[in-house]
Amino acid sequence: MVDEQRRRVLHLDDSTSVEGVERIAKGLASDNRLQILKLLGQRVHSVNEIAEALDMPGSTATLHVNVLERAGLIESDLVPARRGLQKVCSRKYDRVIFDLAGPLGERHSAIEVSMPLGSYTDCRVTPNCGLAGALGIIGLLDDPASFYEPDHIYAELVWFRTGYLEYRFPNRLPPHSKLGSVHLSMEICSAAPLHSDDWPSDVTLWMNGQEVGTWTCPADFGGHRGALTPGWWEDNNSQYGLLKVWKVTRDGTYVDGVRISDVTCAALKCEKQPFIAVRIGVKPDAQHVGGLNLFGSKFGNYPQNLIMTLNHEPVETHVGER
């Protein structure tokens, strides 16, 4: 199985086990389950919300969700609700491709690493700024020193006006392989006071010290609660972001398929060090200085951390080469 843009394409080929194909086929072999997948295409839903939206008993919705989980077509997580915990579900893929033919030896592989939001290795931020975990605020509000608190590793929401966070992802490229592309997926939005539907912010991404491009986020999203946002977080604050995928390829850099720069993966020189440094930030001299919010797996609408995918392929070697 090869995961492609946005972790939204499930590619089945001759490397996929028969059991895996059978589970996926069973997951898709039901009109009710297809309706659930369509419903989850826009945002996450609890099992109760699925049952209500599709006019089916809760027990039936639970049965179908369990089949889709076993097929690997959706992800579920238990999150705090007003009364105990509730199960929320998200769709993993937009397309399923069965590749039944192709030349032997032309197989690409992908390595995925999920980085917790609070596991940054360096930072420099300016107020308004802060960190929040699943249970409460970490440190003090509008205090850059709080970003160095030991508990910052538990952050599930981070916001600041200008500056950056830097992460170091382990470089898991196998020996004798070449990098085809790097994908970085995150839930992100601008950082207005409280929230605002018109609050553009120029968000810049760097990899291994190379500025790969800038994307303008249109807003700081609120108005209704994020599906995963904890109950203690006030309703008038930022609630969720957009799921964006930055993709550095051999011919340029893209955000959700839109080209933003000519930087290629060759410029990152990923083969030369044991980690890939990723810096996410807002420049103080940007055209739109609107800050940013980054969401972890327990805040916002998407139950994921920062996710990096390295697509690679083997390099042909010949006798006598080292």
N, C-alpha and C positions, 0 to 999 in steps of 0.2 A: 504494500500500500504506500503510495507516494502522496504526501500532502502538498498541495500547491497553493496558489494565491489565496491569502486570508484564511488558510486552513479550511477553505470552503469547498474544495474539490476532493472527492474521495476517488482515487484512481486504483482500480483493481486490475492486476495483470497476472502473469504466470507465477509471480512470487507469492500471491495470495493463497492461503490454504483453502482447501475445499470446505472445511468447517466454517471459515470466515465468510466465504461466499454464501453458504447456506444460511447463516445467521442474518446477513444483510438482506438476502432475498426474502426471508420470512418477515423481516421488519417492514419491507415495502409491499408485501402481499396482503394488504388490507386497506380498504378505502378509509376506515376510521384512522388508521395510523398515518396515512398520507395526509389527511386533514389536519392531524396534530402537527406534522412536520411543516405544513403550510402556515399554520397558526404561529409556530415558533420562528418563522422567517424574519419577523420584524423585531421582536423583543422576547425576553424570557417570560414565562408564565408559571404560576404554581399549578399543581395538579387540580386543585379546586377550580381555578380559573379556566383550565382546559375543559373540565367537565361542563362548566356553565356555558362557555362560549360555543361548544359543540353539542350542547343539549344531550348529554349522556350521563348515566349514573357515575358517581365518584369511583365506585369499585371497578367499573368498566374502563374509565380513564386510567386508573392505576395499573390495570392489567396491560393495556396498550403501551403505557410509558415503560413498564418493565421490559417488554419485548424490544422496544426501541433502544433502551439502555444496553441490553445484551447484544444487540446488533451493532452497537457503537455509533449509532446515528444521532443520539442526543446525549447530553450530559446533565446530571442532576446534582443538587446540593441542598443540604438542610440549612436554613437561615432563620434567625430570630424573627418571630412574628409577635403580634400583640398578645397572643395566647400560646405560649410554647414555641415550637418550631414548625416551619412549613417547608415542603419540598418544592423547589423551583427547578424548572427545566429549560435548557437552551439547545437550539439546533446546532450541530457541528458542521454540517455541510450544506451547500446550495446545489451541488451537482454530484451525481454518482456516475462514473465512467467505467464501463467494462471494456477493457482493451483485450480483444480476443486474438489479435494478430500483430506481428511486428518482428523485425529482424532480431535474431538472437544476438546477445552481447551489447545491445543498446539500452541498457537499463540504468536509470538514474536513481539515486538514493537521497533520502532526506534525514537529517538529524535535528530533533527539536529539543529546546531547553526552555523550561518555564522558570522565570526569575521573580521571586516575591518582590512586591513593590518596595518594601522597606530595606532591601538588601543592596542599597547603593553603596559605592565605595568612596565617593567624593561628592561634594556639593558646594554650591555658593548661591545663596538666595537672598532676596530682599522682601520686606513686607509690602503688601499683606501676605503672610505666609503661615503655614501650620501643618501639623500632621494629626491624623485621626486613625485610631484602630477600631476594631469591631466593638470595643466596650467603652471607648471614650477618647478624649483629646490626649495626645502625647506631648508632654512638656507644656510650654506656654504659647498662647497665640501671638502671632506677629513677633516672634523671638527667633532669629536665625540660629541662636545657640541650641535651641531645642532639636535642631536637625542632627546634632551630635550626641543626643541622649542615647544611652545603650538600648532603650526600648524602641528606637526608631525602626528596628528590624520588624516590629509588629505593625507597622503602618499599613493601612488599607486605603487611605486617601491622603494625598500630598498636594499642597497648592503653594504657589508663590507668584510674585509679580514679574521679577526678572531674575536671571541667573540660570542655574542648571543642576541637574542630578546626573551622576555618572555611574554606570554599572559595568561590571566585568563579567562577561559570559565565558564559560570555559570553551576553548576551541577544540571541538571533538572531530575535526576533519581527519579521516583515516590517512595513514601514510600512502603515498603514491596515488593521491586523488587530487582533482582540481575543482575549484569552487565554481559553480554555475550561477548561483544567486544567493543573496541573504534576504530573508524576510523578517520584519520585526512588527509584531502585532501588539496594540495597546488600546485601552479605553481612555480617552482624553477629551478635554474641552478647555475653553478659556476660563479665567478666574476673575469674575466681576465681584463687586461687593454684593453679597447674597447671591443673586443670579440675574441674568439678563439675556433676552433673546437676540439682542443686537450688541455684541461685544467682541469684535474681531481681535484676534491675536496671532502674531506670526511666530509659529513654533518651528525651531530649527533642530535638526538631527545631525550629530557627528558620529562617525565610526572610526576607531583607531586614529583619532586626531584629524581625520579628513571631514570637512563639512560637506555632507551629501545633499542637503537641500532644505528648503523652508516651505511649510504648508500653513495657510491661513485658516485658523479655526473661526467659524462664524459667530459662536455664542457660548455662553455659560448656561447650561441647560437646567431648568427647574420647572416649577409649575405643577408637576406631579411627582410622586416619590419614585426613586429608582427601585427596581424590583429587588435588589439585594441590599439597599441602603438600610442600616440598622435603625430600629425604632427610636433610639435616643437622639438621633441626628434631626435637627429642627427642619420643618417643612420648607421654610423660606430660603434655606441654603442650597448650594449646588447639589444636584441629585444624581446626575448620570452624565456620561459623555458619549462620544461617537467611537465606534470600533474602527480604527484606522490601521492599515497595513502599509508600511514602508518597504519597498522592494528594490534592492540594489542588484542589478543584473550585469551581464557582459556588455550591454549597449547603453546603459543609463540607469537613472533612479526614478522610481514611480511611487505615488501615493494612491492606492486603490486604482491602479491602472493608468493614472494620469501622470505624464512625464513632468518632472520638476527640475531635473538637472542632467548633465552629461557625465556625472561621476559613475564609474563602473566598479564592479567588484574587484577588478585587478588593482585599482588604486588603493584598496583597503589593505593589501598585503597580509591577508589573514593567515597565510601559511607560515609566517615568520615569527609568531609568538604564541604562547600557550593560552591566551585569552583574546577576546574581542571586546574592546572598550566602546561603550555606547553612551553618548552624552545627549540628553534631551533638555532643551531650554528655550528661553526667550531673551534675545539680545536687548540690552538697554537702549540701543539706537535703532531698533526695528521700526518699520513704518507703523505697525500696529502693536503697541505694547499693552497687551491685554492679559498677561499672566497665563498660567495654565494650572489645570487640575489633572492629576493622574489617579486612576482608580485601580484598586486591587481586586482580588477575587471575591471579597465580601462587601464591596461597595459598588453602587452604580447598577448597570443593567446586564453586565456580562461576567460570568463566573470564571474569570481567567486572570493570570498575572501578566507580566511582560513576557512575550513568547518570541523566541528567535528560532528560525528554521534555516539550516544550512543545506542547500541542494548541491550535490556534488556528483562527480562521475570519476571512474578510474582513469589513471594516466597510463597509456600503453608503455611498457618497458620492453627492452630487448636484451638478449643475452650479452653479458659483459657490462651492462649499465648498473650503476649503483645510485 
